Amino acid sequence: MRPGHPHTAHQAVRGLVLAVLLGLVTGCATTASLPPPERIEHFNASSDRVMQATMASLAERGFVIVYGDHALGDIRASYAARPEWRVEAHVVNASRGSELQLRGWRGRAALGVADFDRLATSIAERLGEGPLSRPAVVTP
């Protein structure tokens, strides 16, 4: 085939369309496999107290604790909605107190760190470390 021939142009366009489609499919596959962002909270309380407060706060919101291991500091919970909500929590000892890592999904979509605001506040309140559990400071 000669350059400028109609079949050559047609093949070039076909190749370009195929490359774009493959790029889109590859892009979708890699986006779905990214882990969700983690919300990290630090507490002065022990890891055992943070585990208990996290499980109680999740249960209070209607989540079912599917898995909980105090030795490993792992919690998995789900909420029966359409689509299902799933939350994973991991508690570790920190230099002062504990660190709580939260991540979750609604169906296949990852939850953002802001989606955990109410849960994190509830946990902090149960531990006596929340904004409402501190004595109010009155200024003139």
N, CA, C and O atoms as CSV, one atom per row, in Angstrom:
chain,resi,resn,atom,element,x,y,z
A,1,MET,N,N,0.844,-1.175,0.000
A,1,MET,CA,C,0.000,0.000,0.000
A,1,MET,C,C,0.889,1.238,0.000
A,1,MET,O,O,1.972,1.244,0.585
A,2,ARG,N,N,0.416,2.273,-0.658
A,2,ARG,CA,C,1.164,3.509,-0.776
A,2,ARG,C,C,0.662,4.519,0.240
A,2,ARG,O,O,-0.520,4.524,0.584
A,3,PRO,N,N,1.587,5.405,0.738
A,3,PRO,CA,C,1.126,6.489,1.603
A,3,PRO,C,C,0.107,7.347,0.874
A,3,PRO,O,O,0.240,7.603,-0.323
A,4,GLY,N,N,-0.897,7.784,1.592
A,4,GLY,CA,C,-1.945,8.584,0.992
A,4,GLY,C,C,-3.048,7.744,0.397
A,4,GLY,O,O,-4.062,8.286,-0.042
A,5,HIS,N,N,-2.884,6.460,0.369
A,5,HIS,CA,C,-3.899,5.552,-0.145
A,5,HIS,C,C,-5.048,5.481,0.852
A,5,HIS,O,O,-4.783,5.489,2.054
A,6,PRO,N,N,-6.310,5.413,0.427
A,6,PRO,CA,C,-7.456,5.412,1.342
A,6,PRO,C,C,-7.403,4.280,2.374
A,6,PRO,O,O,-7.855,4.470,3.504
A,7,HIS,N,N,-6.872,3.129,2.023
A,7,HIS,CA,C,-6.807,2.013,2.972
A,7,HIS,C,C,-5.814,2.308,4.088
A,7,HIS,O,O,-6.048,1.890,5.222
A,8,THR,N,N,-4.740,2.997,3.823
A,8,THR,CA,C,-3.738,3.332,4.819
A,8,THR,C,C,-4.323,4.303,5.846
A,8,THR,O,O,-4.104,4.134,7.045
A,9,ALA,N,N,-5.058,5.307,5.396
A,9,ALA,CA,C,-5.689,6.272,6.302
A,9,ALA,C,C,-6.720,5.559,7.171
A,9,ALA,O,O,-6.816,5.821,8.370
A,10,HIS,N,N,-7.485,4.664,6.570
A,10,HIS,CA,C,-8.506,3.917,7.308
A,10,HIS,C,C,-7.852,3.057,8.395
A,10,HIS,O,O,-8.354,2.992,9.517
A,11,GLN,N,N,-6.752,2.408,8.073
A,11,GLN,CA,C,-6.050,1.573,9.049
A,11,GLN,C,C,-5.467,2.425,10.175
A,11,GLN,O,O,-5.473,2.004,11.331
A,12,ALA,N,N,-4.969,3.605,9.856
A,12,ALA,CA,C,-4.406,4.492,10.873
A,12,ALA,C,C,-5.495,4.943,11.849
A,12,ALA,O,O,-5.276,4.962,13.061
A,13,VAL,N,N,-6.664,5.305,11.323
A,13,VAL,CA,C,-7.783,5.725,12.181
A,13,VAL,C,C,-8.240,4.557,13.049
A,13,VAL,O,O,-8.504,4.735,14.239
A,14,ARG,N,N,-8.334,3.384,12.472
A,14,ARG,CA,C,-8.733,2.188,13.235
A,14,ARG,C,C,-7.750,1.902,14.358
A,14,ARG,O,O,-8.156,1.586,15.476
A,15,GLY,N,N,-6.464,2.011,14.067
A,15,GLY,CA,C,-5.430,1.780,15.078
A,15,GLY,C,C,-5.511,2.804,16.206
A,15,GLY,O,O,-5.343,2.458,17.375
A,16,LEU,N,N,-5.769,4.063,15.855
A,16,LEU,CA,C,-5.891,5.129,16.852
A,16,LEU,C,C,-7.111,4.890,17.750
A,16,LEU,O,O,-7.024,5.045,18.968
A,17,VAL,N,N,-8.235,4.517,17.156
A,17,VAL,CA,C,-9.449,4.230,17.943
A,17,VAL,C,C,-9.205,3.051,18.875
A,17,VAL,O,O,-9.613,3.091,20.035
A,18,LEU,N,N,-8.556,2.020,18.395
A,18,LEU,CA,C,-8.255,0.853,19.218
A,18,LEU,C,C,-7.331,1.231,20.379
A,18,LEU,O,O,-7.526,0.755,21.497
A,19,ALA,N,N,-6.347,2.064,20.136
A,19,ALA,CA,C,-5.422,2.493,21.190
A,19,ALA,C,C,-6.163,3.304,22.261
A,19,ALA,O,O,-5.907,3.136,23.454
A,20,VAL,N,N,-7.073,4.176,21.841
A,20,VAL,CA,C,-7.850,4.978,22.800
A,20,VAL,C,C,-8.739,4.072,23.641
A,20,VAL,O,O,-8.814,4.234,24.858
A,21,LEU,N,N,-9.411,3.120,23.002
A,21,LEU,CA,C,-10.276,2.193,23.746
A,21,LEU,C,C,-9.480,1.362,24.752
A,21,LEU,O,O,-9.927,1.159,25.881
A,22,LEU,N,N,-8.321,0.888,24.355
A,22,LEU,CA,C,-7.479,0.121,25.282
A,22,LEU,C,C,-7.026,0.991,26.448
A,22,LEU,O,O,-6.955,0.524,27.585
A,23,GLY,N,N,-6.724,2.243,26.171
A,23,GLY,CA,C,-6.334,3.171,27.233
A,23,GLY,C,C,-7.460,3.397,28.224
A,23,GLY,O,O,-7.223,3.454,29.430
A,24,LEU,N,N,-8.687,3.527,27.727
A,24,LEU,CA,C,-9.835,3.710,28.612
A,24,LEU,C,C,-10.073,2.482,29.485
A,24,LEU,O,O,-10.323,2.609,30.684
A,25,VAL,N,N,-9.996,1.305,28.894
A,25,VAL,CA,C,-10.195,0.068,29.654
A,25,VAL,C,C,-9.107,-0.080,30.709
A,25,VAL,O,O,-9.404,-0.454,31.844
A,26,THR,N,N,-7.882,0.199,30.371
A,26,THR,CA,C,-6.773,0.108,31.324
A,26,THR,C,C,-6.944,1.138,32.429
A,26,THR,O,O,-6.694,0.837,33.596
A,27,GLY,N,N,-7.363,2.340,32.082
A,27,GLY,CA,C,-7.585,3.383,33.084
A,27,GLY,C,C,-8.663,2.990,34.070
A,27,GLY,O,O,-8.508,3.231,35.267
A,28,CYS,N,N,-9.747,2.396,33.610
A,28,CYS,CA,C,-10.822,1.953,34.505
A,28,CYS,C,C,-10.342,0.844,35.428
A,28,CYS,O,O,-10.695,0.831,36.607
A,29,ALA,N,N,-9.561,-0.066,34.924
A,29,ALA,CA,C,-9.085,-1.188,35.738
A,29,ALA,C,C,-8.148,-0.706,36.838
A,29,ALA,O,O,-8.214,-1.212,37.958
A,30,THR,N,N,-7.293,0.242,36.553
A,30,THR,CA,C,-6.356,0.693,37.582
A,30,THR,C,C,-7.045,1.583,38.600
A,30,THR,O,O,-6.662,1.567,39.770
A,31,THR,N,N,-8.048,2.360,38.203
A,31,THR,CA,C,-8.756,3.220,39.147
A,31,THR,C,C,-9.513,2.380,40.165
A,31,THR,O,O,-9.524,2.726,41.346
A,32,ALA,N,N,-10.145,1.292,39.747
A,32,ALA,CA,C,-10.933,0.455,40.650
A,32,ALA,C,C,-10.057,-0.270,41.658
A,32,ALA,O,O,-10.542,-0.649,42.724
A,33,SER,N,N,-8.794,-0.471,41.355
A,33,SER,CA,C,-7.948,-1.242,42.249
A,33,SER,C,C,-7.223,-0.377,43.276
A,33,SER,O,O,-6.497,-0.907,44.117
A,34,LEU,N,N,-7.406,0.946,43.224
A,34,LEU,CA,C,-6.756,1.816,44.195
A,34,LEU,C,C,-7.410,1.647,45.558
A,34,LEU,O,O,-8.635,1.554,45.640
A,35,PRO,N,N,-6.624,1.604,46.632
A,35,PRO,CA,C,-7.225,1.469,47.958
A,35,PRO,C,C,-7.916,2.778,48.353
A,35,PRO,O,O,-7.530,3.851,47.888
A,36,PRO,N,N,-8.940,2.687,49.213
A,36,PRO,CA,C,-9.615,3.911,49.633
A,36,PRO,C,C,-8.714,4.744,50.537
A,36,PRO,O,O,-7.805,4.207,51.170
A,37,PRO,N,N,-8.956,6.036,50.603
A,37,PRO,CA,C,-8.145,6.871,51.498
A,37,PRO,C,C,-8.414,6.498,52.954
A,37,PRO,O,O,-9.515,6.063,53.292
A,38,GLU,N,N,-7.424,6.664,53.804
A,38,GLU,CA,C,-7.563,6.343,55.224
A,38,GLU,C,C,-7.758,7.609,56.040
A,38,GLU,O,O,-7.103,8.627,55.814
A,39,ARG,N,N,-8.662,7.520,56.981
A,39,ARG,CA,C,-8.847,8.588,57.973
A,39,ARG,C,C,-8.066,8.144,59.198
A,39,ARG,O,O,-8.303,7.050,59.710
A,40,ILE,N,N,-7.157,8.951,59.671
A,40,ILE,CA,C,-6.325,8.603,60.828
A,40,ILE,C,C,-6.649,9.550,61.966
A,40,ILE,O,O,-6.616,10.771,61.808
A,41,GLU,N,N,-6.966,8.967,63.122
A,41,GLU,CA,C,-7.283,9.726,64.326
A,41,GLU,C,C,-6.337,9.286,65.442
A,41,GLU,O,O,-6.016,8.104,65.561
A,42,HIS,N,N,-5.896,10.237,66.251
A,42,HIS,CA,C,-5.036,9.935,67.400
A,42,HIS,C,C,-5.825,10.181,68.676
A,42,HIS,O,O,-6.519,11.189,68.808
A,43,PHE,N,N,-5.709,9.241,69.621
A,43,PHE,CA,C,-6.400,9.351,70.897
A,43,PHE,C,C,-5.412,9.115,72.028
A,43,PHE,O,O,-4.416,8.412,71.857
A,44,ASN,N,N,-5.693,9.704,73.180
A,44,ASN,CA,C,-4.864,9.480,74.365
A,44,ASN,C,C,-5.187,8.146,75.032
A,44,ASN,O,O,-4.391,7.644,75.826
A,45,ALA,N,N,-6.325,7.581,74.724
A,45,ALA,CA,C,-6.785,6.337,75.346
A,45,ALA,C,C,-5.978,5.134,74.853
A,45,ALA,O,O,-5.297,5.196,73.830
A,46,SER,N,N,-6.073,4.036,75.613
A,46,SER,CA,C,-5.389,2.792,75.235
A,46,SER,C,C,-6.038,2.197,73.989
A,46,SER,O,O,-7.178,2.525,73.657
A,47,SER,N,N,-5.321,1.335,73.314
A,47,SER,CA,C,-5.851,0.712,72.099
A,47,SER,C,C,-7.090,-0.122,72.407
A,47,SER,O,O,-8.003,-0.190,71.584
A,48,ASP,N,N,-7.137,-0.757,73.576
A,48,ASP,CA,C,-8.307,-1.562,73.943
A,48,ASP,C,C,-9.542,-0.673,74.090
A,48,ASP,O,O,-10.624,-1.037,73.627
A,49,ARG,N,N,-9.391,0.485,74.728
A,49,ARG,CA,C,-10.519,1.410,74.880
A,49,ARG,C,C,-10.962,1.964,73.532
A,49,ARG,O,O,-12.157,2.141,73.296
A,50,VAL,N,N,-10.013,2.237,72.652
A,50,VAL,CA,C,-10.356,2.746,71.320
A,50,VAL,C,C,-11.108,1.678,70.535
A,50,VAL,O,O,-12.070,1.991,69.835
A,51,MET,N,N,-10.683,0.423,70.640
A,51,MET,CA,C,-11.391,-0.685,69.976
A,51,MET,C,C,-12.838,-0.755,70.471
A,51,MET,O,O,-13.768,-0.833,69.668
A,52,GLN,N,N,-13.024,-0.727,71.784
A,52,GLN,CA,C,-14.366,-0.819,72.362
A,52,GLN,C,C,-15.232,0.368,71.903
A,52,GLN,O,O,-16.385,0.181,71.512
A,53,ALA,N,N,-14.680,1.572,71.951
A,53,ALA,CA,C,-15.433,2.765,71.550
A,53,ALA,C,C,-15.788,2.723,70.065
A,53,ALA,O,O,-16.874,3.154,69.676
A,54,THR,N,N,-14.889,2.211,69.240
A,54,THR,CA,C,-15.139,2.121,67.796
A,54,THR,C,C,-16.251,1.117,67.515
A,54,THR,O,O,-17.163,1.402,66.739
A,55,MET,N,N,-16.181,-0.049,68.138
A,55,MET,CA,C,-17.225,-1.053,67.926
A,55,MET,C,C,-18.580,-0.545,68.420
A,55,MET,O,O,-19.593,-0.744,67.749
A,56,ALA,N,N,-18.611,0.108,69.581
A,56,ALA,CA,C,-19.868,0.629,70.121
A,56,ALA,C,C,-20.442,1.721,69.219
A,56,ALA,O,O,-21.653,1.769,69.003
A,57,SER,N,N,-19.592,2.592,68.694
A,57,SER,CA,C,-20.062,3.673,67.819
A,57,SER,C,C,-20.582,3.133,66.496
A,57,SER,O,O,-21.581,3.628,65.974
A,58,LEU,N,N,-19.920,2.129,65.952
A,58,LEU,CA,C,-20.397,1.505,64.715
A,58,LEU,C,C,-21.737,0.816,64.950
A,58,LEU,O,O,-22.664,0.976,64.157
A,59,ALA,N,N,-21.845,0.043,66.044
A,59,ALA,CA,C,-23.092,-0.667,66.357
A,59,ALA,C,C,-24.233,0.318,66.587
A,59,ALA,O,O,-25.365,0.064,66.175
A,60,GLU,N,N,-23.944,1.431,67.237
A,60,GLU,CA,C,-24.952,2.453,67.494
A,60,GLU,C,C,-25.510,3.019,66.188
A,60,GLU,O,O,-26.664,3.443,66.145
A,61,ARG,N,N,-24.722,3.029,65.146
A,61,ARG,CA,C,-25.142,3.537,63.843
A,61,ARG,C,C,-25.775,2.466,62.967
A,61,ARG,O,O,-26.103,2.733,61.811
A,62,GLY,N,N,-25.955,1.254,63.498
A,62,GLY,CA,C,-26.614,0.187,62.758
A,62,GLY,C,C,-25.681,-0.742,62.013
A,62,GLY,O,O,-26.146,-1.607,61.270
A,63,PHE,N,N,-24.371,-0.590,62.190
A,63,PHE,CA,C,-23.418,-1.489,61.549
A,63,PHE,C,C,-23.359,-2.813,62.314
A,63,PHE,O,O,-23.509,-2.847,63.535
A,64,VAL,N,N,-23.143,-3.873,61.590
A,64,VAL,CA,C,-22.941,-5.194,62.188
A,64,VAL,C,C,-21.436,-5.445,62.192
A,64,VAL,O,O,-20.778,-5.327,61.159
A,65,ILE,N,N,-20.894,-5.794,63.364
A,65,ILE,CA,C,-19.467,-6.112,63.452
A,65,ILE,C,C,-19.291,-7.513,62.882
A,65,ILE,O,O,-19.709,-8.497,63.493
A,66,VAL,N,N,-18.677,-7.596,61.721
A,66,VAL,CA,C,-18.471,-8.863,61.032
A,66,VAL,C,C,-17.238,-9.573,61.580
A,66,VAL,O,O,-17.191,-10.802,61.645
A,67,TYR,N,N,-16.240,-8.781,61.973
A,67,TYR,CA,C,-14.978,-9.346,62.448
A,67,TYR,C,C,-14.360,-8.363,63.429
A,67,TYR,O,O,-14.320,-7.159,63.174
A,68,GLY,N,N,-13.883,-8.878,64.541
A,68,GLY,CA,C,-13.179,-8.042,65.506
A,68,GLY,C,C,-12.093,-8.851,66.190
A,68,GLY,O,O,-12.378,-9.905,66.759
A,69,ASP,N,N,-10.878,-8.388,66.148
A,69,ASP,CA,C,-9.748,-9.077,66.779
A,69,ASP,C,C,-8.962,-8.060,67.590
A,69,ASP,O,O,-8.239,-7.229,67.039
A,70,HIS,N,N,-9.114,-8.138,68.917
A,70,HIS,CA,C,-8.430,-7.192,69.798
A,70,HIS,C,C,-6.914,-7.330,69.713
A,70,HIS,O,O,-6.200,-6.329,69.765
A,71,ALA,N,N,-6.418,-8.547,69.585
A,71,ALA,CA,C,-4.962,-8.767,69.535
A,71,ALA,C,C,-4.353,-8.103,68.296
A,71,ALA,O,O,-3.263,-7.535,68.365
A,72,LEU,N,N,-5.053,-8.177,67.178
A,72,LEU,CA,C,-4.555,-7.574,65.933
A,72,LEU,C,C,-5.004,-6.125,65.780
A,72,LEU,O,O,-4.446,-5.381,64.974
A,73,GLY,N,N,-6.010,-5.727,66.550
A,73,GLY,CA,C,-6.522,-4.361,66.450
A,73,GLY,C,C,-7.365,-4.130,65.213
A,73,GLY,O,O,-7.432,-3.008,64.711
A,74,ASP,N,N,-8.013,-5.179,64.709
A,74,ASP,CA,C,-8.784,-5.078,63.471
A,74,ASP,C,C,-10.279,-5.201,63.724
A,74,ASP,O,O,-10.728,-6.015,64.531
A,75,ILE,N,N,-11.038,-4.372,63.013
A,75,ILE,CA,C,-12.497,-4.421,63.037
A,75,ILE,C,C,-12.986,-4.311,61.605
A,75,ILE,O,O,-12.490,-3.491,60.832
A,76,ARG,N,N,-13.967,-5.144,61.251
A,76,ARG,CA,C,-14.655,-5.031,59.968
A,76,ARG,C,C,-16.145,-4.997,60.265
A,76,ARG,O,O,-16.661,-5.831,61.011
A,77,ALA,N,N,-16.821,-4.041,59.685
A,77,ALA,CA,C,-18.256,-3.894,59.928
A,77,ALA,C,C,-18.973,-3.606,58.621
A,77,ALA,O,O,-18.387,-3.074,57.679
A,78,SER,N,N,-20.262,-3.967,58.579
A,78,SER,CA,C,-21.057,-3.688,57.378
A,78,SER,C,C,-22.423,-3.157,57.778
A,78,SER,O,O,-22.936,-3.435,58.862
A,79,TYR,N,N,-22.989,-2.385,56.866
A,79,TYR,CA,C,-24.303,-1.802,57.059
A,79,TYR,C,C,-25.163,-2.252,55.896
A,79,TYR,O,O,-24.823,-2.016,54.736
A,80,ALA,N,N,-26.286,-2.906,56.204
A,80,ALA,CA,C,-27.147,-3.485,55.171
A,80,ALA,C,C,-27.963,-2.397,54.481
A,80,ALA,O,O,-29.087,-2.095,54.883
A,81,ALA,N,N,-27.394,-1.828,53.464
A,81,ALA,CA,C,-28.076,-0.835,52.633
A,81,ALA,C,C,-27.824,-1.218,51.186
A,81,ALA,O,O,-27.047,-2.132,50.912
A,82,ARG,N,N,-28.467,-0.533,50.266
A,82,ARG,CA,C,-28.217,-0.760,48.852
A,82,ARG,C,C,-27.604,0.494,48.277
A,82,ARG,O,O,-28.320,1.488,48.157
A,83,PRO,N,N,-26.368,0.525,47.921
A,83,PRO,CA,C,-25.373,-0.542,48.079
A,83,PRO,C,C,-24.870,-0.631,49.523
A,83,PRO,O,O,-24.988,0.312,50.305
A,84,GLU,N,N,-24.318,-1.772,49.838
A,84,GLU,CA,C,-23.815,-2.038,51.186
A,84,GLU,C,C,-22.665,-1.096,51.543
A,84,GLU,O,O,-21.836,-0.756,50.699
A,85,TRP,N,N,-22.635,-0.682,52.822
A,85,TRP,CA,C,-21.524,0.104,53.351
A,85,TRP,C,C,-20.610,-0.859,54.098
A,85,TRP,O,O,-21.087,-1.706,54.853
A,86,ARG,N,N,-19.312,-0.737,53.896
A,86,ARG,CA,C,-18.332,-1.549,54.628
A,86,ARG,C,C,-17.277,-0.626,55.217
A,86,ARG,O,O,-16.778,0.282,54.552
A,87,VAL,N,N,-16.948,-0.877,56.488
A,87,VAL,CA,C,-15.939,-0.078,57.171
A,87,VAL,C,C,-14.898,-1.016,57.764
A,87,VAL,O,O,-15.236,-2.047,58.345
A,88,GLU,N,N,-13.636,-0.653,57.613
A,88,GLU,CA,C,-12.529,-1.362,58.254
A,88,GLU,C,C,-11.825,-0.392,59.183
A,88,GLU,O,O,-11.559,0.753,58.819
A,89,ALA,N,N,-11.528,-0.856,60.378
A,89,ALA,CA,C,-10.805,-0.044,61.349
A,89,ALA,C,C,-9.607,-0.828,61.836
A,89,ALA,O,O,-9.662,-2.048,61.993
A,90,HIS,N,N,-8.529,-0.111,62.070
A,90,HIS,CA,C,-7.314,-0.743,62.586
A,90,HIS,C,C,-6.779,0.170,63.692
A,90,HIS,O,O,-6.596,1.370,63.488
A,91,VAL,N,N,-6.535,-0.416,64.860
A,91,VAL,CA,C,-6.059,0.341,66.015
A,91,VAL,C,C,-4.662,-0.142,66.380
A,91,VAL,O,O,-4.423,-1.343,66.501
A,92,VAL,N,N,-3.745,0.802,66.553
A,92,VAL,CA,C,-2.374,0.472,66.957
A,92,VAL,C,C,-1.968,1.370,68.113
A,92,VAL,O,O,-2.480,2.478,68.268
A,93,ASN,N,N,-1.046,0.879,68.914
A,93,ASN,CA,C,-0.480,1.700,69.985
A,93,ASN,C,C,0.403,2.771,69.360
A,93,ASN,O,O,1.149,2.511,68.416
A,94,ALA,N,N,0.304,3.966,69.897
A,94,ALA,CA,C,1.131,5.075,69.430
A,94,ALA,C,C,2.014,5.521,70.585
A,94,ALA,O,O,1.899,5.004,71.696
A,95,SER,N,N,2.892,6.476,70.324
A,95,SER,CA,C,3.805,6.937,71.374
A,95,SER,C,C,3.036,7.437,72.597
A,95,SER,O,O,3.443,7.188,73.732
A,96,ARG,N,N,1.932,8.137,72.369
A,96,ARG,CA,C,1.043,8.554,73.458
A,96,ARG,C,C,-0.365,8.132,73.094
A,96,ARG,O,O,-1.028,8.808,72.307
A,97,GLY,N,N,-0.827,7.042,73.642
A,97,GLY,CA,C,-2.185,6.589,73.378
A,97,GLY,C,C,-2.266,5.638,72.205
A,97,GLY,O,O,-1.497,4.682,72.109
A,98,SER,N,N,-3.222,5.916,71.298
A,98,SER,CA,C,-3.497,5.006,70.192
A,98,SER,C,C,-3.767,5.768,68.901
A,98,SER,O,O,-4.083,6.958,68.903
A,99,GLU,N,N,-3.630,5.043,67.809
A,99,GLU,CA,C,-3.950,5.589,66.492
A,99,GLU,C,C,-5.031,4.713,65.879
A,99,GLU,O,O,-4.919,3.487,65.873
A,100,LEU,N,N,-6.072,5.344,65.366
A,100,LEU,CA,C,-7.176,4.649,64.714
A,100,LEU,C,C,-7.147,4.975,63.232
A,100,LEU,O,O,-7.132,6.142,62.842
A,101,GLN,N,N,-7.139,3.929,62.407
A,101,GLN,CA,C,-7.170,4.096,60.956
A,101,GLN,C,C,-8.516,3.582,60.468
A,101,GLN,O,O,-8.892,2.443,60.749
A,102,LEU,N,N,-9.242,4.424,59.735
A,102,LEU,CA,C,-10.550,4.072,59.204
A,102,LEU,C,C,-10.532,4.161,57.686
A,102,LEU,O,O,-9.937,5.075,57.116
A,103,ARG,N,N,-11.184,3.209,57.039
A,103,ARG,CA,C,-11.399,3.273,55.599
A,103,ARG,C,C,-12.675,2.508,55.292
A,103,ARG,O,O,-13.094,1.650,56.068
A,104,GLY,N,N,-13.290,2.820,54.161
A,104,GLY,CA,C,-14.549,2.158,53.867
A,104,GLY,C,C,-14.984,2.312,52.434
A,104,GLY,O,O,-14.363,3.007,51.630
A,105,TRP,N,N,-16.090,1.625,52.142
A,105,TRP,CA,C,-16.661,1.593,50.802
A,105,TRP,C,C,-18.172,1.663,50.897
A,105,TRP,O,O,-18.775,1.176,51.853
A,106,ARG,N,N,-18.765,2.269,49.901
A,106,ARG,CA,C,-20.211,2.199,49.696
A,106,ARG,C,C,-20.380,1.511,48.360
A,106,ARG,O,O,-20.204,2.125,47.308
A,107,GLY,N,N,-20.722,0.228,48.404
A,107,GLY,CA,C,-20.698,-0.587,47.196
A,107,GLY,C,C,-19.248,-0.740,46.772
A,107,GLY,O,O,-18.413,-1.208,47.547
A,108,ARG,N,N,-18.950,-0.347,45.544
A,108,ARG,CA,C,-17.563,-0.405,45.055
A,108,ARG,C,C,-16.827,0.911,45.220
A,108,ARG,O,O,-15.609,0.969,45.052
A,109,ALA,N,N,-17.561,1.970,45.548
A,109,ALA,CA,C,-16.958,3.302,45.662
A,109,ALA,C,C,-16.317,3.495,47.031
A,109,ALA,O,O,-16.912,3.176,48.061
A,110,ALA,N,N,-15.113,4.015,47.027
A,110,ALA,CA,C,-14.400,4.274,48.279
A,110,ALA,C,C,-15.018,5.467,48.991
A,110,ALA,O,O,-15.423,6.440,48.356
A,111,LEU,N,N,-15.086,5.384,50.311
A,111,LEU,CA,C,-15.536,6.513,51.118
A,111,LEU,C,C,-14.383,7.485,51.283
A,111,LEU,O,O,-13.230,7.071,51.399
A,112,GLY,N,N,-14.681,8.754,51.295
A,112,GLY,CA,C,-13.666,9.782,51.528
A,112,GLY,C,C,-13.417,9.947,53.015
A,112,GLY,O,O,-14.211,9.481,53.832
A,113,VAL,N,N,-12.336,10.596,53.373
A,113,VAL,CA,C,-12.001,10.772,54.790
A,113,VAL,C,C,-13.068,11.595,55.510
A,113,VAL,O,O,-13.295,11.379,56.701
A,114,ALA,N,N,-13.725,12.526,54.830
A,114,ALA,CA,C,-14.766,13.344,55.464
A,114,ALA,C,C,-16.021,12.534,55.792
A,114,ALA,O,O,-16.806,12.939,56.649
A,115,ASP,N,N,-16.219,11.397,55.124
A,115,ASP,CA,C,-17.373,10.549,55.412
A,115,ASP,C,C,-17.317,9.953,56.820
A,115,ASP,O,O,-18.313,9.422,57.310
A,116,PHE,N,N,-16.168,10.040,57.464
A,116,PHE,CA,C,-16.000,9.474,58.806
A,116,PHE,C,C,-16.101,10.529,59.912
A,116,PHE,O,O,-15.829,10.224,61.073
A,117,ASP,N,N,-16.485,11.759,59.573
A,117,ASP,CA,C,-16.530,12.832,60.575
A,117,ASP,C,C,-17.394,12.481,61.778
A,117,ASP,O,O,-16.939,12.593,62.916
A,118,ARG,N,N,-18.620,12.063,61.546
A,118,ARG,CA,C,-19.534,11.763,62.662
A,118,ARG,C,C,-19.072,10.562,63.461
A,118,ARG,O,O,-19.166,10.561,64.688
A,119,LEU,N,N,-18.574,9.541,62.786
A,119,LEU,CA,C,-18.080,8.362,63.494
A,119,LEU,C,C,-16.879,8.726,64.356
A,119,LEU,O,O,-16.810,8.321,65.516
A,120,ALA,N,N,-15.942,9.476,63.814
A,120,ALA,CA,C,-14.750,9.877,64.578
A,120,ALA,C,C,-15.133,10.723,65.780
A,120,ALA,O,O,-14.553,10.571,66.855
A,121,THR,N,N,-16.111,11.621,65.611
A,121,THR,CA,C,-16.570,12.451,66.726
A,121,THR,C,C,-17.231,11.593,67.800
A,121,THR,O,O,-17.016,11.812,68.992
A,122,SER,N,N,-18.030,10.625,67.384
A,122,SER,CA,C,-18.692,9.733,68.339
A,122,SER,C,C,-17.675,8.928,69.149
A,122,SER,O,O,-17.825,8.767,70.360
A,123,ILE,N,N,-16.652,8.431,68.481
A,123,ILE,CA,C,-15.604,7.664,69.164
A,123,ILE,C,C,-14.878,8.557,70.165
A,123,ILE,O,O,-14.636,8.158,71.304
A,124,ALA,N,N,-14.537,9.754,69.734
A,124,ALA,CA,C,-13.838,10.697,70.614
A,124,ALA,C,C,-14.694,11.041,71.837
A,124,ALA,O,O,-14.169,11.136,72.946
A,125,GLU,N,N,-15.990,11.226,71.653
A,125,GLU,CA,C,-16.883,11.533,72.774
A,125,GLU,C,C,-16.953,10.358,73.748
A,125,GLU,O,O,-16.940,10.564,74.961
A,126,ARG,N,N,-17.028,9.139,73.237
A,126,ARG,CA,C,-17.057,7.953,74.108
A,126,ARG,C,C,-15.786,7.847,74.944
A,126,ARG,O,O,-15.812,7.345,76.068
A,127,LEU,N,N,-14.681,8.322,74.389
A,127,LEU,CA,C,-13.401,8.260,75.108
A,127,LEU,C,C,-13.183,9.480,76.002
A,127,LEU,O,O,-12.182,9.557,76.714
A,128,GLY,N,N,-14.110,10.424,75.967
A,128,GLY,CA,C,-13.956,11.648,76.749
A,128,GLY,C,C,-12.960,12.611,76.149
A,128,GLY,O,O,-12.427,13.471,76.851
A,129,GLU,N,N,-12.698,12.481,74.850
A,129,GLU,CA,C,-11.725,13.334,74.171
A,129,GLU,C,C,-12.350,14.181,73.069
A,129,GLU,O,O,-11.636,14.826,72.301
A,130,GLY,N,N,-13.667,14.184,72.987
A,130,GLY,CA,C,-14.339,14.917,71.926
A,130,GLY,C,C,-14.539,16.377,72.258
A,130,GLY,O,O,-14.282,16.805,73.384
A,131,PRO,N,N,-14.996,17.142,71.286
A,131,PRO,CA,C,-15.196,18.580,71.498
A,131,PRO,C,C,-16.274,18.883,72.538
A,131,PRO,O,O,-16.220,19.930,73.184
A,132,LEU,N,N,-17.244,17.999,72.714
A,132,LEU,CA,C,-18.306,18.223,73.695
A,132,LEU,C,C,-17.975,17.670,75.075
A,132,LEU,O,O,-18.663,17.986,76.046
A,133,SER,N,N,-16.943,16.857,75.176
A,133,SER,CA,C,-16.615,16.251,76.458
A,133,SER,C,C,-15.617,17.083,77.274
A,133,SER,O,O,-15.327,16.756,78.425
A,134,ARG,N,N,-15.108,18.130,76.689
A,134,ARG,CA,C,-14.177,18.998,77.417
A,134,ARG,C,C,-14.954,20.109,78.094
A,134,ARG,O,O,-15.975,20.557,77.573
A,135,PRO,N,N,-14.488,20.558,79.245
A,135,PRO,CA,C,-15.176,21.668,79.904
A,135,PRO,C,C,-15.069,22.938,79.046
A,135,PRO,O,O,-14.032,23.233,78.452
A,136,ALA,N,N,-16.169,23.662,79.010
A,136,ALA,CA,C,-16.195,24.890,78.219
A,136,ALA,C,C,-15.316,25.958,78.848
A,136,ALA,O,O,-15.275,26.103,80.070
A,137,VAL,N,N,-14.623,26.692,78.017
A,137,VAL,CA,C,-13.782,27.793,78.478
A,137,VAL,C,C,-14.572,29.073,78.234
A,137,VAL,O,O,-14.953,29.387,77.107
A,138,VAL,N,N,-14.807,29.804,79.327
A,138,VAL,CA,C,-15.555,31.046,79.209
A,138,VAL,C,C,-14.563,32.196,79.179
A,138,VAL,O,O,-13.723,32.331,80.069
A,139,THR,N,N,-14.667,33.013,78.158
A,139,THR,CA,C,-13.780,34.173,78.048
A,139,THR,C,C,-14.611,35.449,78.145
A,139,THR,O,O,-15.754,35.479,77.689
A,140,PRO,N,N,-14.043,36.512,78.740
A,140,PRO,CA,C,-14.823,37.757,78.886
A,140,PRO,C,C,-15.080,38.423,77.551
A,140,PRO,O,O,-15.718,39.474,77.498
